[in-house]
């Protein structure tokens, strides 16, 4: 839903692409700021406590959209988005290592891909809500009413989670909060350190591509926001379905090989978007295919980066994954930093040329995939 807000605010408040991209700066900036505190919180308390805290912040931020509409203040909306995204950050920092802990380490990356394959289903619902309740009648109150409803649904989920009995997960780290030794071990782990860099650039690519999908489709096909959101919906459906396909393929191919393939194909499709301005449907199809090919990247980079952080023979220690997970969630800052850069390029040159930012990002993901493949070959 947040990705569609850029097109909505551009229409309502006559903003530039750089100004509307502040929405993503607030959203993914919150991920960066809240990830480490969330990791410390769940390390001291429990995974369930992290889920409850995340839902509280998420619901609060969504409900604050209504007073933001009454104030008619873009700044107020950014504050509400920041609080809401802070809740998302806490939830993701909690859920990902929780899932990794629920089984054999050998299948952890595949398990996380299975779990995250369901995330785009929420994205599809969000786009449908945006299409029919926000973009079909663009106004501050259509935006705020939709988010207010989401906030009330979250309150219901919060009540259910308070009553739910959740598995404890495997945790041998105790309640110690000594961070300096953990940071030293993590920074000494090249696979993890480079994984954080790759995650930063991948998220920057994903958010940049999706943030400007509606705008570039409107321009290429000469249609309005609501119609263009249907193309965005197709992209997310492709993203969702391909995650299930990638997860199935991991039974037969190493995750690193699939990451290498996805990065190379994403680069090729992004290059088509840059070089075929005005071509109409060929450009739109390439734009959709980027989502299809990049869908495995976040959970795969995440799983590969954390693969060795708790192995003593790799310099790791039990419990390091929780803090390591926060670093990978903080890397979502890429969406906050690189999306405004893409917005500036769009305003200064063209929206097509701005896609050079995601192209460079996919080059970094390709570099990480090649590094891991080399390391695996070297180990054998």
C-alpha positions as CSV (number, residue, x, y, z in Angstrom):
1,X,0.0,0.0,0.0
2,X,2.8,2.4,0.8
3,X,4.3,2.1,-2.7
4,X,1.0,3.4,-4.2
5,X,1.0,6.4,-1.9
6,X,3.7,8.1,-4.0
7,X,1.4,8.4,-7.0
8,X,-1.5,9.5,-4.7
9,X,0.4,12.3,-3.0
10,X,1.9,13.4,-6.3
11,X,-1.7,14.0,-7.5
12,X,-3.1,15.5,-4.2
13,X,-0.3,17.8,-3.3
14,X,1.3,18.4,-6.7
15,X,4.7,17.1,-5.5
16,X,7.8,16.1,-7.4
17,X,9.1,12.5,-7.5
18,X,11.9,13.5,-5.0
19,X,9.3,14.9,-2.6
20,X,7.0,11.9,-2.7
21,X,10.0,9.5,-2.2
22,X,10.2,10.9,1.3
23,X,7.4,8.5,2.1
24,X,9.9,5.6,1.4
25,X,12.6,7.5,3.4
26,X,10.3,7.6,6.4
27,X,9.2,4.0,6.0
28,X,12.6,2.4,5.5
29,X,14.4,4.8,7.7
30,X,12.2,3.4,10.6
31,X,13.4,-0.1,9.7
32,X,17.0,1.1,10.2
33,X,16.3,2.9,13.5
34,X,14.2,0.2,15.1
35,X,15.9,-3.0,14.1
36,X,18.7,-3.1,16.6
37,X,16.5,-2.0,19.6
38,X,14.0,-4.8,18.5
39,X,16.8,-7.4,18.5
40,X,17.9,-6.3,22.0
41,X,14.2,-6.4,23.2
42,X,13.6,-10.0,21.9
43,X,17.0,-11.1,23.3
44,X,16.0,-9.9,26.7
45,X,12.4,-11.0,26.6
46,X,11.0,-13.4,24.0
47,X,10.0,-13.7,20.3
48,X,6.3,-13.4,21.3
49,X,7.0,-10.1,23.1
50,X,8.6,-8.8,19.9
51,X,5.5,-9.8,17.9
52,X,3.3,-8.0,20.4
53,X,5.4,-4.8,20.4
54,X,5.6,-4.7,16.7
55,X,1.8,-5.0,16.3
56,X,1.3,-2.2,18.8
57,X,3.5,0.2,16.9
58,X,2.1,-0.9,13.5
59,X,-1.6,-0.4,14.6
60,X,-0.8,3.0,16.2
61,X,0.9,4.3,13.1
62,X,-2.0,3.2,10.8
63,X,-4.6,4.8,13.1
64,X,-2.6,8.1,13.1
65,X,-3.4,8.5,9.4
66,X,-6.9,9.9,10.4
67,X,-5.6,12.8,12.4
68,X,-3.0,13.4,9.7
69,X,-5.9,13.9,7.2
70,X,-7.6,16.3,9.5
71,X,-4.4,18.3,9.8
72,X,-3.8,18.1,6.0
73,X,-0.1,17.8,6.9
74,X,2.4,15.9,4.8
75,X,4.8,16.0,7.7
76,X,2.1,14.4,10.0
77,X,1.7,11.6,7.4
78,X,5.4,11.0,7.4
79,X,5.4,10.7,11.2
80,X,2.5,8.2,11.1
81,X,4.3,6.2,8.4
82,X,7.5,6.2,10.5
83,X,5.7,4.8,13.5
84,X,3.8,2.2,11.4
85,X,7.1,1.1,9.7
86,X,8.8,0.9,13.1
87,X,6.2,-1.8,14.0
88,X,7.0,-3.6,10.7
89,X,10.7,-3.4,11.6
90,X,10.1,-5.0,15.0
91,X,7.9,-7.7,13.5
92,X,10.4,-8.6,10.8
93,X,13.4,-8.5,13.2
94,X,11.5,-10.9,15.4
95,X,9.9,-13.2,12.8
96,X,12.9,-14.0,10.5
97,X,15.3,-15.4,13.1
98,X,12.3,-17.1,14.8
99,X,11.6,-19.0,11.6
100,X,15.3,-19.9,11.1
101,X,15.4,-21.3,14.7
102,X,12.4,-23.7,14.0
103,X,14.3,-26.6,12.5
104,X,17.5,-28.0,11.0
105,X,20.1,-25.4,10.1
106,X,20.6,-27.2,6.7
107,X,17.1,-26.2,5.6
108,X,16.9,-22.7,7.2
109,X,17.3,-20.7,4.0
110,X,14.6,-22.8,2.3
111,X,12.3,-22.5,5.3
112,X,12.6,-18.7,5.3
113,X,11.8,-18.7,1.6
114,X,8.7,-20.7,2.2
115,X,7.5,-18.3,5.0
116,X,8.3,-15.2,3.0
117,X,6.5,-16.6,-0.1
118,X,3.3,-15.7,1.7
119,X,4.3,-12.1,2.2
120,X,3.3,-11.0,-1.3
121,X,-0.2,-12.3,-0.6
122,X,-0.4,-9.4,1.8
123,X,1.1,-7.1,-0.8
124,X,-1.6,-8.2,-3.3
125,X,-4.4,-7.4,-0.8
126,X,-2.7,-4.0,-0.2
127,X,-2.6,-3.2,-3.8
128,X,-6.3,-4.2,-4.2
129,X,-7.2,-1.9,-1.3
130,X,-5.2,0.9,-2.8
131,X,-6.8,0.4,-6.2
132,X,-10.4,0.4,-5.0
133,X,-10.3,2.6,-1.9
134,X,-7.4,5.1,-2.6
135,X,-6.5,5.4,-6.3
136,X,-10.1,5.2,-7.5
137,X,-11.0,8.4,-5.6
138,X,-7.8,10.1,-4.6
139,X,-8.1,12.3,-1.5
140,X,-6.5,12.5,1.9
141,X,-9.6,11.0,3.5
142,X,-9.6,8.0,1.1
143,X,-6.0,7.3,2.1
144,X,-6.6,7.8,5.8
145,X,-9.8,5.8,6.0
146,X,-8.1,2.8,4.3
147,X,-5.2,2.9,6.8
148,X,-7.5,3.5,9.7
149,X,-9.4,0.3,8.8
150,X,-6.0,-1.5,8.6
151,X,-5.2,-0.3,12.0
152,X,-8.4,-1.7,13.5
153,X,-7.7,-5.1,11.8
154,X,-4.2,-5.0,13.4
155,X,-5.8,-4.4,16.8
156,X,-7.8,-7.6,16.3
157,X,-4.7,-9.5,15.3
158,X,-2.9,-8.1,18.4
159,X,-5.6,-9.5,20.7
160,X,-5.4,-12.9,19.0
161,X,-1.5,-13.0,19.4
162,X,-1.9,-12.0,23.1
163,X,-4.0,-15.1,23.6
164,X,-2.0,-17.4,21.3
165,X,0.5,-20.0,22.7
166,X,3.6,-19.7,20.5
167,X,6.6,-22.1,20.2
168,X,9.6,-21.0,22.1
169,X,12.1,-21.5,19.3
170,X,15.7,-22.7,19.8
171,X,17.6,-20.2,21.9
172,X,20.8,-21.0,23.8
173,X,22.1,-17.5,24.1
174,X,20.5,-16.6,27.5
175,X,19.6,-13.0,28.4
176,X,23.0,-11.5,28.1
177,X,23.1,-8.1,26.4
178,X,26.9,-7.8,25.9
179,X,27.1,-6.4,22.4
180,X,30.7,-5.6,21.8
181,X,31.9,-9.3,21.4
182,X,28.8,-10.0,19.2
183,X,29.6,-7.1,16.9
184,X,33.3,-8.1,16.6
185,X,32.3,-11.6,15.6
186,X,29.8,-10.4,13.1
187,X,32.1,-7.9,11.5
188,X,34.8,-10.5,11.3
189,X,32.5,-12.8,9.3
190,X,32.9,-11.8,5.6
191,X,29.8,-13.8,4.4
192,X,27.7,-11.9,6.9
193,X,29.3,-8.5,6.3
194,X,29.0,-8.7,2.6
195,X,25.4,-10.0,3.0
196,X,24.4,-6.8,4.8
197,X,25.8,-4.8,1.9
198,X,24.0,-6.9,-0.7
199,X,20.8,-6.6,1.3
200,X,21.1,-2.8,1.4
201,X,21.3,-2.6,-2.4
202,X,18.7,-5.3,-3.1
203,X,16.1,-3.5,-1.0
204,X,17.1,-0.2,-2.7
205,X,16.4,-1.9,-6.0
206,X,13.1,-3.4,-5.0
207,X,11.6,-0.3,-3.4
208,X,12.8,1.9,-6.3
209,X,11.3,-0.3,-8.9
210,X,8.0,-0.7,-7.2
211,X,7.8,3.0,-6.1
212,X,7.8,4.2,-9.6
213,X,6.0,1.4,-11.4
214,X,2.7,3.2,-11.4
215,X,4.2,6.4,-12.7
216,X,6.2,4.8,-15.5
217,X,3.3,2.6,-16.6
218,X,1.0,5.7,-16.7
219,X,3.5,7.3,-19.0
220,X,4.1,4.3,-21.2
221,X,0.5,3.3,-21.7
222,X,-1.2,6.7,-21.3
223,X,-3.5,5.5,-18.5
224,X,-4.6,6.8,-15.0
225,X,-3.3,5.8,-11.5
226,X,-6.1,3.2,-10.9
227,X,-5.5,1.4,-14.2
228,X,-1.7,1.5,-13.8
229,X,-2.1,-0.1,-10.3
230,X,-3.4,-3.2,-12.1
231,X,0.0,-3.6,-13.8
232,X,1.6,-3.1,-10.4
233,X,-0.7,-5.9,-9.1
234,X,0.4,-8.2,-11.9
235,X,4.1,-7.5,-10.8
236,X,3.3,-8.5,-7.2
237,X,1.4,-11.6,-8.2
238,X,4.4,-12.6,-10.4
239,X,6.7,-11.9,-7.4
240,X,4.5,-14.0,-5.2
241,X,4.2,-17.0,-7.5
242,X,7.9,-17.0,-8.5
243,X,8.8,-17.2,-4.8
244,X,7.0,-20.5,-4.5
245,X,8.7,-21.7,-7.7
246,X,12.1,-20.7,-6.4
247,X,11.4,-22.5,-3.1
248,X,10.6,-25.6,-5.1
249,X,13.7,-25.3,-7.2
250,X,15.8,-25.2,-4.0
251,X,15.2,-28.9,-3.7
252,X,17.3,-29.4,-6.8
253,X,19.6,-26.3,-7.0
254,X,21.7,-24.5,-4.5
255,X,20.2,-21.2,-3.3
256,X,23.4,-19.4,-4.4
257,X,23.0,-20.6,-8.0
258,X,19.4,-19.4,-8.1
259,X,20.5,-16.1,-6.6
260,X,23.1,-15.7,-9.4
261,X,20.5,-16.5,-12.0
262,X,17.9,-14.1,-10.5
263,X,20.4,-11.2,-10.3
264,X,21.6,-11.7,-13.9
265,X,18.0,-11.8,-15.3
266,X,16.9,-8.8,-13.2
267,X,19.9,-6.8,-14.6
268,X,18.9,-7.7,-18.1
269,X,15.2,-6.7,-17.6
270,X,16.2,-3.4,-15.9
271,X,18.4,-2.6,-18.8
272,X,15.4,-3.1,-21.1
273,X,13.4,-0.6,-19.1
274,X,16.2,2.0,-19.3
275,X,16.8,1.6,-23.1
276,X,13.2,1.2,-24.5
277,X,11.5,4.4,-23.4
278,X,8.3,4.9,-25.3
279,X,8.0,1.3,-26.5
280,X,4.8,0.7,-24.4
281,X,4.1,-2.9,-23.7
282,X,7.7,-4.3,-24.2
283,X,8.9,-2.0,-21.5
284,X,6.0,-2.9,-19.2
285,X,6.6,-6.6,-19.7
286,X,10.2,-6.2,-18.8
287,X,9.2,-4.2,-15.7
288,X,6.9,-7.1,-14.6
289,X,9.7,-9.7,-15.2
290,X,12.0,-7.8,-12.9
291,X,9.7,-8.6,-10.0
292,X,9.5,-12.3,-11.1
293,X,13.3,-12.7,-11.2
294,X,14.2,-10.8,-8.0
295,X,11.6,-12.4,-5.7
296,X,14.1,-14.8,-4.0
297,X,16.7,-12.2,-3.2
298,X,15.7,-10.9,0.2
299,X,15.1,-14.3,2.0
300,X,18.0,-15.9,0.2
301,X,20.6,-13.2,1.0
302,X,19.2,-13.1,4.6
303,X,19.6,-16.9,5.0
304,X,23.0,-17.1,3.4
305,X,24.3,-14.2,5.5
306,X,23.2,-15.8,8.8
307,X,24.2,-19.3,7.8
308,X,27.5,-19.3,9.7
309,X,27.1,-16.7,12.4
310,X,26.4,-19.2,15.1
311,X,28.9,-21.9,14.0
312,X,32.0,-22.0,16.4
313,X,34.2,-23.3,13.6
314,X,33.4,-20.1,11.6
315,X,34.1,-17.8,14.6
316,X,30.4,-17.6,15.5
317,X,28.6,-18.1,18.8
318,X,25.1,-19.2,19.9
319,X,22.7,-16.2,20.0
320,X,24.6,-14.1,17.5
321,X,21.8,-14.6,14.9
322,X,19.4,-12.3,16.7
323,X,21.8,-9.4,16.6
324,X,22.9,-10.4,13.1
325,X,19.3,-10.4,12.0
326,X,18.9,-6.8,13.1
327,X,21.8,-5.8,10.9
328,X,20.1,-7.4,7.9
329,X,16.9,-5.6,8.7
330,X,18.8,-2.3,9.2
331,X,20.1,-2.9,5.7
332,X,16.5,-2.1,4.5
333,X,17.7,1.5,4.9
334,X,18.7,1.0,1.2
335,X,15.0,1.6,0.4
336,X,15.2,5.0,2.3
337,X,18.5,6.1,0.8
338,X,18.3,4.9,-2.8
339,X,14.7,5.6,-3.6
340,X,15.0,9.4,-3.1
341,X,18.2,9.2,-5.3
342,X,16.1,7.6,-8.0
343,X,13.5,10.3,-7.5
344,X,16.1,13.0,-8.1
345,X,17.3,11.3,-11.3
346,X,13.7,11.0,-12.5
347,X,13.0,14.7,-11.9
348,X,16.4,15.8,-13.4
349,X,16.5,13.5,-16.4
350,X,13.7,11.0,-17.0
351,X,11.9,8.3,-15.1
352,X,13.3,5.6,-17.4
353,X,16.9,6.7,-16.8
354,X,16.3,6.7,-13.1
355,X,16.2,2.9,-13.3
356,X,20.0,2.9,-13.6
357,X,19.9,3.0,-9.7
358,X,18.2,-0.5,-9.5
359,X,20.5,-1.8,-12.2
360,X,23.6,-0.9,-10.2
361,X,22.0,-2.5,-7.1
362,X,21.5,-5.8,-9.0
363,X,25.2,-5.7,-9.9
364,X,26.0,-5.7,-6.2
365,X,23.6,-8.7,-5.6
366,X,25.3,-10.5,-8.5
367,X,28.7,-9.8,-6.9
368,X,27.5,-11.4,-3.6
369,X,26.1,-14.4,-5.4
370,X,29.4,-14.9,-7.2
371,X,31.3,-14.5,-3.9
372,X,29.2,-17.2,-2.1
373,X,29.5,-19.6,-5.0
374,X,33.2,-19.2,-5.0
375,X,33.4,-19.8,-1.3
376,X,31.2,-22.9,-1.6
377,X,33.4,-24.2,-4.4
378,X,36.6,-23.5,-2.4
379,X,35.2,-25.3,0.6
380,X,34.5,-28.4,-1.5
